[in-house]
């Protein structure tokens, strides 16, 4: 082979190598384009999901803000209610204290009155017993006076119970 022939042969080998490399590069490029297309589809799907999640996130953040506002309002209302209840409790305690003092005064007065009634009942019982004794002795004396007067023919004025009480009071005062 001539030098030309060797050159052509080498050149053909180089061309064949280049064609093989080109085909391999084209296959690699086609494979990469397919991978890129698939990755673009994944990216598009993920972007849609991300957009949906952003919408959900925005909705949740709005709900959180609304709940925080509501919580703040309800907390303030509850604080006002607690303050009102504390005030009412203080008023009730004050009223209860007044009622207790009034009850204690009435109870003390009741005890005093019961003691006084007991004393008067004892005095009255003693006086009734005394009147009964005087009345009994007076009747005995009267009977003896009447029988002595009957025998002498004189009558004495009769004394009634009121006279006896008056006489006892005079004796008691002396």
RAVENQUI-V526946 format. One record per pair of residues at least 24 apart in sequence whose ideal C-beta (glycine too) atoms are under 6 Angstrom apart, sorted by sequence separation. I is the first residue (numbers start at 1). GAP is how many residues later the second one is. D is the distance in Angstrom with one decimal. If there is no record, write none. Layout:
BEGIN
<<I | GAP | D> <I | GAP | D>>
END
This chain:
BEGIN
<<135 | 29 | 5.7> <134 | 30 | 5.9>>
END
